[in-house]
Amino acid sequence: MANPITDPDTSWKDAGSDFIRSEVAGGAVLLVATIAAILWANAPFGETYISFWQSELSIGVGDFSISDDLQHWVNDALMAIFFFVVGLEIKRELVVGELNDRSKAALPIIAALGGVILPALIFTAINLGSSTIDGWAIPMATDIAFAVAVLALLGNRIPSGVRLLLLSIAIVDDVIAITVIALFYTSDISLAWLALGAVGLLVVALMQRFGVSRIAPYVAVGVVVWLGFFESGVHATIAGVLLGLMTPARPIDGRHVLEKLEHGLHPYSSFVIVPLFALANAGIVLSVPIIKEASTSSVFIGIGLGLVVGKTLGISLATFAAEKLGLGKSPEGVEPGHVWGIAALGGIGFTVSLFISQLAYSAPDVVEVAKIGIFAGSIFSAILGSVILLRRTRKRD
């Protein structure tokens, strides 16, 4: 077994392998939670789905308490932990991973940009002039857990470079999605509360500067940072991302702080928080009339085409252009057929797409249509990507 102190490079390699295995297993649990939510919403007692997740929960004492329904506690509080883990993953990749070198980072960055710009343009073109245009960012996202899980199902014949490229693109995609949420899905900012969150971040930086190594004080300050962002109008999950990015990626006094946090929290994020998010948000009532009505909606069409067509063409064409212009190079073993397959899998935009749909729309019926579009686009993208990659491996055989 690698020693994380004397053999840091091997330690980080092991961390990356553990991350991929966790994502694969997490994708399976996420699928089960999604199916459970849909079955619950469509069961004879389906009305309990909405009533349960709209149940009020207060945390605190008297005037110093926050009241919200269970769905929003999941979306605003638990998902802040999920985005904290995302921030840790991004920091790891930027400092010691595949994105720490400009030449290696260029290709996934360009590919991810192509994979977010084209879907957004497709959705915008279809919904131009309508209030539903607010959902333009929904088809931009890629679900790492589902995408990596689908890739794992294809077996060991898929070169490791393909998994590496998909993971790198998805992580850059996360960075862009987080930035979009912070800039475009924030309303009525309270500067006083935002200042509290900023002071909390400053305290975290000072604690690091003076060598505070215990996790408990950081958790306490982190709660204050979350509260400041939650009350400020900037989505509370951004606090999680910023705290993740502030976590030291290099060893401190021989301790891999980031690695320890990621190893400790990633299982909870993958196996508890994200499945709970799916259970709280993926329950939609499905019937032939509802699906028929949704399929003619500009929201459904924009999301579906954005995920399937926009992601596939955006990622693949941007990748080929970057290589042609000498701006980046694919990992060893990755061929054009693999790039098309990766690009299609990038259209699996489940978790973050659902998250953005809740921010983009307030009308429940529009949110439901958006969810159906996300499901349809993600399923088709998973099938398309699998078929392309399987055909590629058979040709090599």
C-alpha angles and dihedrals in degrees: 000000000000119000108228091210104044096030106034095158093057089044092057091046089053089048090055092049091049089049092055093046090049092050091051093051090041090054090056092050090046090054091051091049091049093051090046091053092050093046091048093050092048098042122107086259092047093130088072089066093068095035092052097049091044092055111123121243124187122199119190137030126292113306089359095069138097121221122196139138121271094254092057092046087057094044098042105030110024092038088055086066090049090052090046088059089047088053090052091050092049092048091050092051093046095050108031105000139075094297096055093088120066094219093050094042096050097076099049090043093053092042092050092048090053088048094055102036099052096047090048091050092049092050092045093050092052095045098037113143093017131103088237089073087092088083094066092119096053097089092045096080131091121203106225095195096053095039094050091043092054090048090051091054089061091068138228094310088084107092115245088238089065092057090045093052093046091049093048092049092047092051092051086046088056091053091053093045092051091050091049092050091050096047105035108025099052122104139187098359117211106211093198093058091040088053089054090054091047092050088051090054089049090052089052090052091049092048089054091046092054093046102253102169104171114103098215096073090049090052091052093050090042090059089054090050090050091049092050093052093041093055095037097067093246104117110267093229089070087068089060092051094049092049089049092051091050093056111108112251095192121075116272114205088342094308123120096216097176093045091049092051093045093049090047099045104031095076091051090047094048100037103032116017102041093042089049089051090052091047090051097044111024098065106111128160109245124199135144094257092047094048091045092051093045093049091064094049119109088225092057093045093045094050094042095049091040093055099039104032101021096049095042096049096033097053097038098045092044089051094050091046092051091051093045092052092045093244095125145355131225118241117267114286096022112127131183091265090056091050091055089050093048090048091053092049087052086071090071093102102163118134102030092036090056089046093053092045089061090053096043099051135038098182108093094214092055091047089052091052090048090052092051089050091050092050094047095045094045094048093048091047091051091051093044094049092047093050093049094049094044091051089049093053093047091053090054091049 
